[in-house]
Amino acid sequence: MKGSFRPVALGIALAALSAGAARAEGSLAVWDSAGQLLGGFGYRDNVLRSSVASDGGAFYQTSGDASLMRLTEEGSLLVFYLLGEDIRYFDVPMINYEQFLSGTAEWSVPVGETHEAGLAATYLHQHQVLDVSETEVDQRRLLVMGHGTSLQPRWKVALNDHLDFRLDTTAMRQIYEQDLDDYWEGDGRASLAYGYGNRSELSVALQNLHRYYDTREQYDAAGNPVAGSSLAYARNELSSKWSHYFDAVRHWRATSRLAYMESRDNGSGYFDYNRLLFRQQLRWDHGKWMVAANARFGWYRYALQRVDGNRRERSYAVADVRIERKLGSRWLLYLAAEQEWNASNDPLDEYNSWMAGGGAGIDF
């Protein structure tokens, strides 16, 4: 239920912080903070995302986020952001809880009139059931337990009043406690963004990513491991994103993302695949009410892997909705639901899952 968090609160707080800095004449810096705590109950019908037998279970969920920000008169910005979720199942075989925690420190500073430099450091802890069949051979859905750290330098150039060019790089280390192999990952991303209207934006991006496993081996074209080899992936992705506000007060917003990726291994090509993704979000935020709906679609086609003589293919669709109602200035109630469908010509890739829940929260 990661969608239950409200990262948009960080953006709202940053906007308020910027406005406060403009009014704070003579001050060296402005500090601000924001946060939210949530608690609720729900039910998931297929906790392990199994294609054979679905074990459902009720759960209790706690989640929260917090941010601390510092903006100077010169325009430099320092942000600390913490996000976490804990789900405790009442009676589910093989799993008692799911949990993740993410912490980010991000710094940006203007360089001259049109340039901006930035750097972010992130830590992620996971104890979650995830679908790993995209890159694994025999493993499908696993209880993934691991830790990841990343460093993300970036550079942005304002080409004119509406057009920005941005370069991002990431160096990441992922360590798992069991089942999966640890790896290093690095990528570079170039994007061009056109801003218009009232904070609306259209962007395109090209990303090149490389992943190097510690001990995982390459596979030959027949699907057999190659002793003494070392597996690596190279991925190129072309994507576009459109975020549009329909009204001047920004009550209605639609966000669309389309991405096409080619993933290639450094061996026979046994792990090679192409992936097409599409995501659509519609959000309405008006005073005491907020409604957000999302739809996500993905399609994969593998080059060498075969199922009954045919190329392996898989696809998924996910739909979720969230409704919030504010009670006074700090309290809120929420309802959330999600449905996931997975289809494939390999029966082990196929599974469905739905979740429904609700609860209460407080802003601070």
C-alpha contacts under 8 A as a table, 3 or more apart, distances in Angstrom:
res1	aa1	res2	aa2	distance
1	M	4	S	5.59
2	K	5	F	6.03
2	K	85	E	7.31
3	G	6	R	7.61
4	S	322	R	7.55
4	S	336	A	7.38
5	F	63	S	7.40
5	F	64	G	7.01
5	F	65	D	7.37
6	R	9	A	5.75
6	R	65	D	7.95
7	P	10	L	5.56
7	P	11	G	7.37
7	P	65	D	7.97
8	V	11	G	5.17
8	V	12	I	6.40
9	A	12	I	5.03
9	A	13	A	6.05
9	A	34	A	7.73
10	L	13	A	5.08
10	L	14	L	6.13
10	L	34	A	7.55
10	L	67	S	6.99
11	G	14	L	5.04
11	G	15	A	6.26
12	I	15	A	5.14
12	I	16	A	6.30
13	A	16	A	5.06
13	A	17	L	5.98
13	A	32	D	7.71
13	A	33	S	7.59
13	A	34	A	6.89
14	L	17	L	4.88
14	L	18	S	6.12
14	L	69	M	7.74
15	A	18	S	5.17
15	A	19	A	6.35
16	A	19	A	5.14
16	A	20	G	6.15
17	L	20	G	5.00
17	L	21	A	6.16
17	L	30	V	7.26
17	L	31	W	7.61
17	L	32	D	6.52
17	L	71	L	7.29
18	S	21	A	5.10
18	S	22	A	6.37
18	S	71	L	7.35
19	A	22	A	5.22
19	A	23	R	6.63
20	G	23	R	5.23
20	G	24	A	6.21
20	G	30	V	7.36
21	A	24	A	5.03
21	A	25	E	7.73
21	A	29	A	7.39
21	A	30	V	5.92
21	A	71	L	7.08
21	A	72	T	7.41
21	A	73	E	6.79
22	A	25	E	7.09
22	A	73	E	7.92
24	A	27	S	5.75
24	A	30	V	7.72
27	S	30	V	7.41
27	S	73	E	7.42
28	L	72	T	5.86
28	L	73	E	6.03
29	A	70	R	6.59
29	A	71	L	5.51
29	A	72	T	4.09
29	A	73	E	6.13
30	V	70	R	5.64
30	V	71	L	5.27
30	V	72	T	6.25
31	W	68	L	7.46
31	W	69	M	5.64
31	W	70	R	4.55
31	W	71	L	6.59
32	D	68	L	5.99
32	D	69	M	5.27
32	D	70	R	6.59
33	S	66	A	7.44
33	S	67	S	5.46
33	S	68	L	4.45
33	S	69	M	6.12
34	A	66	A	5.70
34	A	67	S	5.34
34	A	68	L	6.81
34	A	363	D	7.62
34	A	364	F	6.05
35	G	64	G	7.29
35	G	65	D	5.36
35	G	66	A	4.01
35	G	67	S	6.21
35	G	363	D	5.82
35	G	364	F	5.21
36	Q	64	G	5.32
36	Q	65	D	5.46
36	Q	66	A	6.52
36	Q	361	G	6.98
36	Q	362	I	5.68
36	Q	363	D	4.41
36	Q	364	F	5.98
37	L	62	T	7.56
37	L	63	S	5.97
37	L	64	G	4.36
37	L	65	D	6.85
37	L	361	G	5.40
37	L	362	I	5.48
37	L	363	D	6.66
38	L	61	Q	7.94
38	L	62	T	5.61
38	L	63	S	5.17
38	L	64	G	5.94
38	L	359	G	7.17
38	L	360	A	5.79
38	L	361	G	4.11
38	L	362	I	6.68
39	G	60	Y	7.53
39	G	61	Q	5.61
39	G	62	T	4.47
39	G	63	S	6.54
39	G	359	G	5.60
39	G	360	A	5.68
39	G	361	G	6.24
40	G	60	Y	5.85
40	G	61	Q	5.30
40	G	62	T	6.67
40	G	357	G	7.10
40	G	358	G	5.41
40	G	359	G	3.76
40	G	360	A	6.27
41	F	58	A	7.38
41	F	59	F	5.73
41	F	60	Y	4.55
41	F	61	Q	6.00
41	F	357	G	5.56
41	F	358	G	5.80
41	F	359	G	6.29
42	G	58	A	5.68
42	G	59	F	5.39
42	G	60	Y	6.53
42	G	61	Q	7.67
42	G	355	M	7.17
42	G	356	A	5.49
42	G	357	G	3.71
42	G	358	G	6.35
43	Y	56	G	7.30
43	Y	57	G	5.66
43	Y	58	A	4.18
43	Y	59	F	5.95
43	Y	355	M	5.66
43	Y	356	A	5.62
43	Y	357	G	6.34
44	R	47	V	5.89
44	R	56	G	5.50
44	R	57	G	5.65
44	R	58	A	6.47
44	R	59	F	7.89
44	R	353	S	7.22
44	R	354	W	5.81
44	R	355	M	4.36
44	R	356	A	6.77
45	D	54	S	6.73
45	D	55	D	6.34
45	D	56	G	3.78
45	D	57	G	6.26
45	D	353	S	6.10
45	D	354	W	5.86
45	D	355	M	6.63
46	N	49	R	5.22
46	N	50	S	6.69
46	N	54	S	4.62
46	N	55	D	5.11
46	N	56	G	4.88
46	N	57	G	7.79
46	N	352	N	7.36
46	N	353	S	5.23
46	N	354	W	7.13
47	V	50	S	7.83
47	V	54	S	7.24
47	V	55	D	6.10
47	V	56	G	5.76
47	V	57	G	7.02
47	V	92	V	7.73
47	V	129	V	7.78
47	V	353	S	7.71
48	L	54	S	7.20
48	L	55	D	7.03
48	L	129	V	6.38
48	L	141	R	7.05
48	L	142	L	7.67
49	R	54	S	7.03
49	R	129	V	7.71
49	R	131	D	7.93
49	R	141	R	6.51
49	R	351	Y	6.25
49	R	352	N	6.95
49	R	353	S	6.51
50	S	53	A	5.83
50	S	54	S	5.66
50	S	141	R	7.24
50	S	351	Y	5.98
50	S	352	N	8.00
51	S	54	S	7.32
51	S	347	P	7.35
51	S	348	L	5.86
51	S	349	D	6.96
51	S	350	E	5.51
51	S	351	Y	4.56
51	S	352	N	7.67
52	V	348	L	7.88
55	D	92	V	6.82
55	D	93	P	7.66
56	G	92	V	6.91
57	G	89	Y	6.40
57	G	90	F	6.75
57	G	91	D	6.06
57	G	92	V	5.71
58	A	89	Y	5.89
58	A	90	F	5.90
58	A	91	D	7.30
59	F	87	I	6.36
59	F	88	R	5.32
59	F	89	Y	4.24
59	F	90	F	5.74
60	Y	87	I	5.79
60	Y	88	R	5.28
60	Y	89	Y	6.60
60	Y	90	F	7.83
61	Q	85	E	7.36
61	Q	86	D	5.76
61	Q	87	I	4.46
61	Q	88	R	6.37
62	T	85	E	5.93
62	T	86	D	5.36
62	T	87	I	6.61
63	S	83	L	7.86
63	S	84	G	5.57
63	S	85	E	4.19
63	S	86	D	6.18
64	G	83	L	6.01
64	G	84	G	5.58
64	G	85	E	6.61
65	D	81	Y	7.38
65	D	82	L	5.43
65	D	83	L	4.37
65	D	84	G	6.39
66	A	81	Y	5.85
66	A	82	L	5.24
66	A	83	L	6.71
67	S	79	V	6.94
67	S	80	F	5.46
67	S	81	Y	4.43
67	S	82	L	6.36
68	L	79	V	5.76
68	L	80	F	5.15
68	L	81	Y	6.67
69	M	77	L	7.21
69	M	78	L	5.61
69	M	79	V	4.48
69	M	80	F	6.44
70	R	77	L	5.72
70	R	78	L	5.10
70	R	79	V	6.55
71	L	75	G	6.38
71	L	76	S	5.84
71	L	77	L	4.62
71	L	78	L	6.59
72	T	75	G	5.34
72	T	76	S	5.54
72	T	77	L	6.70
73	E	76	S	7.59
74	E	110	P	7.65
75	G	109	V	6.39
75	G	110	P	6.29
76	S	107	W	7.44
76	S	108	S	5.54
76	S	109	V	4.11
76	S	110	P	6.32
77	L	107	W	5.67
77	L	108	S	5.26
77	L	109	V	6.42
78	L	105	A	7.46
78	L	106	E	5.80
78	L	107	W	4.53
78	L	108	S	6.68
79	V	104	T	7.90
79	V	105	A	5.74
79	V	106	E	5.14
79	V	107	W	6.42
80	F	103	G	7.56
80	F	104	T	5.77
80	F	105	A	4.55
80	F	106	E	6.49
81	Y	103	G	5.77
81	Y	104	T	5.12
81	Y	105	A	6.44
82	L	101	L	7.62
82	L	102	S	5.86
82	L	103	G	4.53
82	L	104	T	6.49
83	L	101	L	5.85
83	L	102	S	5.13
83	L	103	G	6.39
84	G	99	Q	7.65
84	G	100	F	5.72
84	G	101	L	4.32
84	G	102	S	6.22
85	E	99	Q	5.60
85	E	100	F	5.56
85	E	101	L	6.58
86	D	97	Y	7.22
86	D	98	E	6.00
86	D	99	Q	4.49
86	D	100	F	6.79
87	I	97	Y	5.37
87	I	98	E	5.13
87	I	99	Q	6.22
88	R	96	N	6.09
88	R	97	Y	4.46
88	R	98	E	6.77
89	Y	92	V	6.20
89	Y	95	I	7.66
89	Y	96	N	5.41
89	Y	97	Y	5.71
90	F	96	N	7.45
91	D	96	N	7.66
92	V	95	I	5.98
92	V	96	N	6.61
93	P	96	N	7.69
95	I	98	E	7.95
97	Y	127	H	7.92
98	E	127	H	5.37
98	E	128	Q	4.87
98	E	129	V	7.26
99	Q	126	Q	6.09
99	Q	127	H	4.96
99	Q	128	Q	6.03
100	F	124	L	7.24
100	F	125	H	5.34
100	F	126	Q	4.52
100	F	127	H	6.03
100	F	128	Q	7.20
101	L	124	L	5.73
101	L	125	H	5.08
101	L	126	Q	6.80
102	S	122	T	7.16
102	S	123	Y	5.65
102	S	124	L	4.50
102	S	125	H	6.46
103	G	122	T	5.66
103	G	123	Y	5.26
103	G	124	L	6.66
104	T	120	A	6.85
104	T	121	A	5.67
104	T	122	T	4.41
104	T	123	Y	6.56
105	A	120	A	5.62
105	A	121	A	5.38
105	A	122	T	6.61
106	E	118	G	7.35
106	E	119	L	5.78
106	E	120	A	4.15
106	E	121	A	6.48
107	W	118	G	5.50
107	W	119	L	5.35
107	W	120	A	6.29
108	S	116	E	6.86
108	S	117	A	5.56
108	S	118	G	4.02
108	S	119	L	6.45
109	V	116	E	5.66
109	V	117	A	5.49
109	V	118	G	6.41
110	P	113	E	7.36
110	P	114	T	7.69
110	P	115	H	5.92
110	P	116	E	4.31
110	P	117	A	6.43
111	V	114	T	7.03
111	V	115	H	4.88
111	V	116	E	5.18
111	V	117	A	6.80
112	G	115	H	5.90
112	G	116	E	7.91
114	T	157	V	5.67
114	T	158	A	5.00
114	T	159	L	7.36
115	H	155	W	7.35
115	H	156	K	5.69
115	H	157	V	4.57
115	H	158	A	6.35
116	E	155	W	5.80
116	E	156	K	5.06
116	E	157	V	6.49
117	A	153	P	7.78
117	A	154	R	5.94
117	A	155	W	4.68
117	A	156	K	6.46
118	G	153	P	5.77
118	G	154	R	5.05
118	G	155	W	6.27
119	L	151	L	7.35
119	L	152	Q	5.55
119	L	153	P	4.33
119	L	154	R	6.14
120	A	151	L	5.85
120	A	152	Q	4.98
120	A	153	P	6.42
121	A	149	T	7.46
121	A	150	S	5.74
121	A	151	L	4.64
121	A	152	Q	6.31
122	T	149	T	5.58
122	T	150	S	5.25
122	T	151	L	6.62
123	Y	147	H	7.40
123	Y	148	G	5.72
123	Y	149	T	4.54
123	Y	150	S	6.70
124	L	147	H	5.63
124	L	148	G	5.02
124	L	149	T	6.41
125	H	145	M	7.75
125	H	146	G	5.99
125	H	147	H	4.63
125	H	148	G	6.59
126	Q	144	V	6.69
126	Q	145	M	5.34
126	Q	146	G	5.33
126	Q	147	H	6.37
127	H	143	L	6.61
127	H	144	V	5.52
127	H	145	M	4.49
127	H	146	G	6.86
128	Q	142	L	7.94
128	Q	143	L	5.33
128	Q	144	V	5.30
128	Q	145	M	6.79
129	V	141	R	6.56
129	V	142	L	5.34
129	V	143	L	4.23
129	V	144	V	5.90
130	L	141	R	5.48
130	L	142	L	5.63
130	L	143	L	6.46
130	L	144	V	6.46
131	D	134	E	7.52
131	D	140	R	5.83
131	D	141	R	4.39
131	D	142	L	6.64
132	V	135	T	6.30
132	V	136	E	6.13
132	V	139	Q	6.78
132	V	140	R	5.42
132	V	141	R	5.83
132	V	142	L	7.05
133	S	136	E	5.04
133	S	137	V	6.92
133	S	138	D	7.81
133	S	139	Q	6.14
133	S	140	R	4.54
133	S	141	R	7.02
133	S	349	D	7.44
135	T	271	F	6.92
136	E	139	Q	5.80
136	E	140	R	7.33
139	Q	142	L	7.34
140	R	348	L	7.56
140	R	349	D	7.07
144	V	176	Y	7.49
144	V	178	Q	7.91
145	M	176	Y	5.82
145	M	177	E	5.63
145	M	178	Q	7.04
146	G	174	Q	7.32
146	G	175	I	5.53
146	G	176	Y	4.04
146	G	177	E	5.52
147	H	174	Q	6.01
147	H	175	I	5.31
147	H	176	Y	6.40
148	G	172	M	7.07
148	G	173	R	5.65
148	G	174	Q	4.39
148	G	175	I	6.18
149	T	172	M	5.68
149	T	173	R	5.46
149	T	174	Q	6.71
150	S	170	T	6.67
150	S	171	A	5.50
150	S	172	M	4.14
150	S	173	R	6.39
151	L	170	T	5.70
151	L	171	A	5.36
151	L	172	M	6.55
152	Q	168	D	6.91
152	Q	169	T	5.55
152	Q	170	T	4.46
152	Q	171	A	6.60
153	P	168	D	6.10
153	P	169	T	5.64
153	P	170	T	6.81
154	R	166	R	7.23
154	R	167	L	5.54
154	R	168	D	4.34
154	R	169	T	6.30
155	W	166	R	5.67
155	W	167	L	5.21
155	W	168	D	6.60
156	K	164	D	6.87
156	K	165	F	5.72
156	K	166	R	4.29
156	K	167	L	6.42
157	V	164	D	5.63
157	V	165	F	5.16
157	V	166	R	6.29
158	A	161	D	7.12
158	A	162	H	7.87
158	A	163	L	6.16
158	A	164	D	4.49
158	A	165	F	6.47
159	L	162	H	7.69
159	L	163	L	5.42
159	L	164	D	5.50
159	L	165	F	6.92
160	N	163	L	5.36
160	N	164	D	7.22
162	H	194	Y	5.48
162	H	195	G	4.92
162	H	196	Y	6.51
163	L	192	L	7.18
163	L	193	A	5.72
163	L	194	Y	4.63
163	L	195	G	6.40
164	D	192	L	5.80
164	D	193	A	5.21
164	D	194	Y	6.57
165	F	190	A	7.51
165	F	191	S	5.90
165	F	192	L	4.69
165	F	193	A	6.53
166	R	190	A	5.78
166	R	191	S	5.27
166	R	192	L	6.45
167	L	188	G	7.35
167	L	189	R	5.74
167	L	190	A	4.70
167	L	191	S	6.63
168	D	188	G	5.79
168	D	189	R	5.04
168	D	190	A	6.52
169	T	186	G	7.36
169	T	187	D	5.56
169	T	188	G	4.42
169	T	189	R	6.22
170	T	185	E	7.86
170	T	186	G	5.39
170	T	187	D	5.32
170	T	188	G	6.67
171	A	184	W	7.68
171	A	185	E	5.94
171	A	186	G	4.54
171	A	187	D	6.90
172	M	184	W	5.87
172	M	185	E	5.05
172	M	186	G	6.19
173	R	182	D	7.91
173	R	183	Y	6.24
173	R	184	W	4.80
173	R	185	E	6.42
174	Q	182	D	5.64
174	Q	183	Y	5.50
174	Q	184	W	6.42
175	I	181	D	7.62
175	I	182	D	4.76
175	I	183	Y	6.92
176	Y	179	D	7.54
176	Y	180	L	6.15
176	Y	181	D	6.71
176	Y	182	D	5.87
177	E	180	L	7.89
178	Q	181	D	7.85
181	D	213	Y	6.54
181	D	214	D	6.68
181	D	215	T	6.78
181	D	216	R	6.39
182	D	213	Y	5.97
182	D	214	D	5.72
182	D	215	T	7.82
183	Y	211	R	6.70
183	Y	212	Y	5.41
183	Y	213	Y	4.19
183	Y	214	D	5.49
184	W	211	R	5.76
184	W	212	Y	5.21
184	W	213	Y	6.51
184	W	214	D	7.81
185	E	209	L	7.27
185	E	210	H	5.68
185	E	211	R	4.35
185	E	212	Y	6.31
186	G	209	L	5.80
186	G	210	H	5.46
186	G	211	R	6.64
187	D	207	Q	7.00
187	D	208	N	5.49
187	D	209	L	4.08
187	D	210	H	6.18
188	G	207	Q	5.75
188	G	208	N	5.46
188	G	209	L	6.57
189	R	205	A	6.82
189	R	206	L	5.71
189	R	207	Q	4.26
189	R	208	N	6.48
190	A	205	A	5.59
190	A	206	L	5.45
190	A	207	Q	6.51
191	S	203	S	6.87
191	S	204	V	5.59
191	S	205	A	4.04
191	S	206	L	6.41
192	L	203	S	5.49
192	L	204	V	5.54
192	L	205	A	6.45
193	A	201	E	6.66
193	A	202	L	5.69
193	A	203	S	4.08
193	A	204	V	6.64
194	Y	201	E	5.53
194	Y	202	L	5.19
194	Y	203	S	6.08
195	G	199	R	6.63
195	G	200	S	5.77
195	G	201	E	4.32
195	G	202	L	6.51
196	Y	199	R	6.40
196	Y	200	S	5.40
196	Y	201	E	6.05
197	G	200	S	5.74
198	N	245	Y	6.76
198	N	248	A	6.39
198	N	250	R	7.68
199	R	244	H	7.72
199	R	245	Y	7.25
200	S	242	W	7.85
200	S	243	S	5.48
200	S	244	H	4.59
200	S	245	Y	5.82
201	E	242	W	5.90
201	E	243	S	5.26
201	E	244	H	6.48
202	L	240	S	7.58
202	L	241	K	5.84
202	L	242	W	4.46
202	L	243	S	6.40
203	S	240	S	5.59
203	S	241	K	5.25
203	S	242	W	6.45
204	V	238	L	7.58
204	V	239	S	5.73
204	V	240	S	4.24
204	V	241	K	6.44
205	A	238	L	5.90
205	A	239	S	5.29
205	A	240	S	6.24
206	L	236	N	7.39
206	L	237	E	5.81
206	L	238	L	4.75
206	L	239	S	6.56
207	Q	235	R	7.93
207	Q	236	N	5.69
207	Q	237	E	5.14
207	Q	238	L	6.57
208	N	234	A	7.39
208	N	235	R	5.73
208	N	236	N	4.67
208	N	237	E	6.62
209	L	234	A	5.74
209	L	235	R	5.03
209	L	236	N	6.49
210	H	232	A	7.21
210	H	233	Y	5.60
210	H	234	A	4.58
210	H	235	R	6.38
211	R	232	A	5.46
211	R	233	Y	5.05
211	R	234	A	6.61
212	Y	231	L	6.55
212	Y	232	A	4.54
212	Y	233	Y	6.73
213	Y	216	R	5.66
213	Y	230	S	7.05
213	Y	231	L	5.91
213	Y	232	A	6.11
214	D	230	S	7.63
215	T	230	S	6.50
215	T	231	L	7.80
216	R	229	S	8.00
216	R	230	S	5.98
216	R	231	L	5.67
217	E	225	P	6.15
217	E	226	V	6.14
217	E	227	A	6.80
217	E	228	G	7.10
217	E	229	S	5.16
217	E	230	S	4.74
217	E	231	L	5.00
218	Q	225	P	5.83
218	Q	226	V	5.47
218	Q	227	A	7.97
218	Q	229	S	5.78
218	Q	230	S	5.86
218	Q	231	L	4.76
218	Q	232	A	7.98
218	Q	266	N	7.61
218	Q	267	G	5.79
218	Q	268	S	7.69
219	Y	222	A	7.71
219	Y	223	G	5.54
219	Y	224	N	5.17
219	Y	225	P	4.29
219	Y	226	V	5.41
219	Y	267	G	6.87
219	Y	268	S	6.67
219	Y	270	Y	6.21
219	Y	271	F	7.97
220	D	223	G	5.46
220	D	224	N	5.44
220	D	225	P	6.39
220	D	226	V	6.45
220	D	267	G	7.19
220	D	268	S	5.30
220	D	269	G	7.75
220	D	270	Y	6.44
221	A	224	N	7.49
221	A	268	S	5.59
221	A	269	G	6.91
221	A	270	Y	5.40
221	A	304	L	6.67
222	A	270	Y	7.77
223	G	270	Y	6.70
223	G	305	Q	7.62
226	V	229	S	5.85
231	L	265	D	7.03
231	L	266	N	6.48
231	L	267	G	7.28
232	A	265	D	5.67
232	A	266	N	5.60
233	Y	263	S	6.75
233	Y	264	R	5.65
233	Y	265	D	4.44
233	Y	266	N	6.35
234	A	263	S	5.87
234	A	264	R	5.28
234	A	265	D	6.23
234	A	266	N	7.69
235	R	261	M	6.77
235	R	262	E	5.62
235	R	263	S	4.41
235	R	264	R	6.26
236	N	261	M	5.60
236	N	262	E	5.47
236	N	263	S	6.74
237	E	259	A	6.76
237	E	260	Y	5.58
237	E	261	M	4.14
237	E	262	E	6.50
238	L	259	A	5.69
238	L	260	Y	5.44
238	L	261	M	6.47
239	S	257	R	7.23
239	S	258	L	5.59
239	S	259	A	4.05
239	S	260	Y	6.34
240	S	257	R	5.73
240	S	258	L	5.42
240	S	259	A	6.44
241	K	255	T	7.25
241	K	256	S	5.64
241	K	257	R	4.41
241	K	258	L	6.60
242	W	254	A	7.94
242	W	255	T	5.57
242	W	256	S	5.17
242	W	257	R	6.53
243	S	253	R	7.09
243	S	254	A	5.79
243	S	255	T	4.30
243	S	256	S	6.51
244	H	253	R	5.58
244	H	254	A	5.36
244	H	255	T	6.40
245	Y	248	A	7.52
245	Y	250	R	5.58
245	Y	251	H	7.55
245	Y	252	W	5.73
245	Y	253	R	4.45
245	Y	254	A	6.64
246	F	250	R	6.79
246	F	251	H	7.67
246	F	252	W	5.50
246	F	253	R	6.18
247	D	250	R	5.26
247	D	251	H	6.54
247	D	252	W	6.45
250	R	253	R	6.78
250	R	285	D	7.96
251	H	283	R	7.89
251	H	284	W	5.47
251	H	285	D	4.93
251	H	286	H	5.64
252	W	282	L	7.56
252	W	283	R	5.87
252	W	284	W	4.75
252	W	285	D	6.70
253	R	282	L	5.92
253	R	283	R	5.24
253	R	284	W	6.60
254	A	280	Q	7.40
254	A	281	Q	5.60
254	A	282	L	4.56
254	A	283	R	6.37
255	T	280	Q	5.84
255	T	281	Q	5.07
255	T	282	L	6.58
256	S	278	F	7.52
256	S	279	R	5.69
256	S	280	Q	4.61
256	S	281	Q	6.45
257	R	277	L	7.91
257	R	278	F	5.64
257	R	279	R	5.12
257	R	280	Q	6.60
258	L	276	L	7.70
258	L	277	L	5.78
258	L	278	F	4.59
258	L	279	R	6.64
259	A	276	L	5.89
259	A	277	L	5.16
259	A	278	F	6.53
260	Y	274	N	7.52
260	Y	275	R	5.78
260	Y	276	L	4.63
260	Y	277	L	6.44
261	M	274	N	5.77
261	M	275	R	5.13
261	M	276	L	6.53
262	E	272	D	7.73
262	E	273	Y	6.24
262	E	274	N	4.61
262	E	275	R	6.48
263	S	271	F	7.92
263	S	272	D	5.50
263	S	273	Y	5.44
263	S	274	N	6.19
264	R	269	G	6.41
264	R	271	F	6.77
264	R	272	D	4.56
264	R	273	Y	6.86
265	D	268	S	7.41
265	D	269	G	5.54
265	D	270	Y	7.44
265	D	271	F	5.97
265	D	272	D	6.00
266	N	269	G	7.06
267	G	270	Y	7.49
269	G	272	D	5.04
269	G	303	A	7.36
269	G	304	L	6.87
270	Y	303	A	7.10
270	Y	304	L	5.25
270	Y	305	Q	6.22
271	F	302	Y	7.23
271	F	303	A	7.65
271	F	304	L	7.42
271	F	305	Q	7.43
272	D	302	Y	5.87
272	D	303	A	5.61
272	D	304	L	7.18
273	Y	300	Y	6.66
273	Y	301	R	5.44
273	Y	302	Y	4.10
273	Y	303	A	5.67
274	N	300	Y	5.76
274	N	301	R	5.47
274	N	302	Y	6.57
275	R	298	G	7.10
275	R	299	W	5.65
275	R	300	Y	4.60
275	R	301	R	6.72
276	L	298	G	5.69
276	L	299	W	5.25
276	L	300	Y	6.70
277	L	296	R	7.54
277	L	297	F	5.75
277	L	298	G	4.50
277	L	299	W	6.61
278	F	296	R	5.83
278	F	297	F	5.22
278	F	298	G	6.52
279	R	294	N	7.33
279	R	295	A	5.74
279	R	296	R	4.40
279	R	297	F	6.37
280	Q	294	N	5.73
280	Q	295	A	5.28
280	Q	296	R	6.51
281	Q	292	A	7.19
281	Q	293	A	5.73
281	Q	294	N	4.43
281	Q	295	A	6.52
282	L	292	A	5.82
282	L	293	A	5.39
282	L	294	N	6.57
283	R	290	M	7.46
283	R	291	V	5.80
283	R	292	A	4.31
283	R	293	A	6.44
284	W	289	W	8.00
284	W	290	M	5.63
284	W	291	V	5.20
284	W	292	A	6.34
285	D	288	K	7.95
285	D	289	W	6.03
285	D	290	M	4.36
285	D	291	V	6.51
286	H	289	W	5.43
286	H	290	M	6.30
287	G	290	M	7.80
288	K	324	E	7.94
288	K	325	R	5.57
288	K	326	K	4.75
288	K	327	L	7.38
289	W	323	I	7.49
289	W	324	E	5.75
289	W	325	R	4.84
289	W	326	K	6.50
290	M	322	R	8.00
290	M	323	I	5.76
290	M	324	E	5.05
290	M	325	R	6.64
291	V	321	V	7.39
291	V	322	R	5.76
291	V	323	I	4.59
291	V	324	E	6.49
292	A	321	V	5.69
292	A	322	R	5.29
292	A	323	I	6.66
293	A	319	A	7.52
293	A	320	D	5.79
293	A	321	V	4.34
293	A	322	R	6.51
294	N	318	V	7.92
294	N	319	A	5.64
294	N	320	D	5.33
294	N	321	V	6.40
295	A	317	A	7.27
295	A	318	V	5.66
295	A	319	A	4.49
295	A	320	D	6.68
296	R	316	Y	7.97
296	R	317	A	5.57
296	R	318	V	5.08
296	R	319	A	6.51
297	F	315	S	7.46
297	F	316	Y	5.69
297	F	317	A	4.52
297	F	318	V	6.60
298	G	315	S	5.36
298	G	316	Y	5.25
298	G	317	A	6.62
299	W	313	E	7.60
299	W	314	R	5.99
299	W	315	S	4.26
299	W	316	Y	6.68
300	Y	313	E	5.60
300	Y	314	R	5.25
300	Y	315	S	6.06
301	R	311	R	7.14
301	R	312	R	6.16
301	R	313	E	4.64
301	R	314	R	6.78
302	Y	305	Q	5.87
302	Y	311	R	6.21
302	Y	312	R	5.49
302	Y	313	E	6.40
303	A	311	R	6.73
303	A	312	R	7.88
304	L	311	R	6.78
305	Q	311	R	5.96
305	Q	312	R	5.64
306	R	309	G	5.46
306	R	310	N	5.16
306	R	311	R	4.59
306	R	312	R	5.10
307	V	310	N	5.20
307	V	311	R	6.19
307	V	312	R	5.54
307	V	345	N	6.70
307	V	346	D	6.11
312	R	344	S	7.63
312	R	345	N	6.42
312	R	346	D	6.92
313	E	344	S	5.61
313	E	345	N	6.03
313	E	346	D	7.63
314	R	342	N	7.37
314	R	343	A	5.70
314	R	344	S	4.13
314	R	345	N	6.83
314	R	346	D	7.79
314	R	349	D	7.15
315	S	342	N	5.87
315	S	343	A	5.33
315	S	344	S	6.30
316	Y	340	E	7.31
316	Y	341	W	5.52
316	Y	342	N	4.35
316	Y	343	A	6.16
317	A	340	E	5.85
317	A	341	W	5.26
317	A	342	N	6.65
318	V	338	E	7.22
318	V	339	Q	5.74
318	V	340	E	4.40
318	V	341	W	6.39
319	A	338	E	5.73
319	A	339	Q	5.41
319	A	340	E	6.60
320	D	336	A	7.44
320	D	337	A	5.56
320	D	338	E	4.15
320	D	339	Q	6.37
321	V	336	A	5.79
321	V	337	A	5.56
321	V	338	E	6.64
322	R	334	Y	7.12
322	R	335	L	5.74
322	R	336	A	4.42
322	R	337	A	6.66
323	I	334	Y	5.52
323	I	335	L	5.26
323	I	336	A	6.52
324	E	332	L	6.70
324	E	333	L	5.67
324	E	334	Y	4.37
324	E	335	L	6.66
325	R	332	L	5.46
325	R	333	L	5.24
325	R	334	Y	6.37
326	K	329	S	7.25
326	K	330	R	7.35
326	K	331	W	5.88
326	K	332	L	4.16
326	K	333	L	6.47
327	L	330	R	6.85
327	L	331	W	4.97
327	L	332	L	5.18
327	L	333	L	7.50
328	G	331	W	6.13
328	G	332	L	7.95
330	R	362	I	5.38
330	R	363	D	4.90
330	R	364	F	6.93
331	W	360	A	7.44
331	W	361	G	5.79
331	W	362	I	4.48
331	W	363	D	6.44
332	L	360	A	5.66
332	L	361	G	5.22
332	L	362	I	6.20
333	L	358	G	7.62
333	L	359	G	5.85
333	L	360	A	4.37
333	L	361	G	6.34
334	Y	358	G	5.39
334	Y	359	G	5.51
334	Y	360	A	6.08
334	Y	361	G	7.94
335	L	356	A	7.79
335	L	357	G	5.93
335	L	358	G	4.21
335	L	359	G	6.76
336	A	356	A	5.80
336	A	357	G	5.38
336	A	358	G	5.92
337	A	354	W	7.53
337	A	355	M	5.49
337	A	356	A	4.25
337	A	357	G	6.39
338	E	354	W	5.47
338	E	355	M	5.10
338	E	356	A	6.49
339	Q	352	N	7.71
339	Q	353	S	5.95
339	Q	354	W	4.31
339	Q	355	M	6.54
340	E	352	N	5.53
340	E	353	S	5.16
340	E	354	W	6.13
341	W	350	E	7.97
341	W	351	Y	6.48
341	W	352	N	4.66
341	W	353	S	6.79
342	N	349	D	7.10
342	N	350	E	5.04
342	N	351	Y	5.27
342	N	352	N	6.01
343	A	349	D	6.89
343	A	350	E	4.94
343	A	351	Y	7.19
344	S	347	P	6.50
344	S	349	D	5.88
344	S	350	E	5.82
345	N	349	D	7.94
346	D	349	D	5.58
346	D	350	E	7.16
347	P	350	E	5.37
348	L	351	Y	7.95
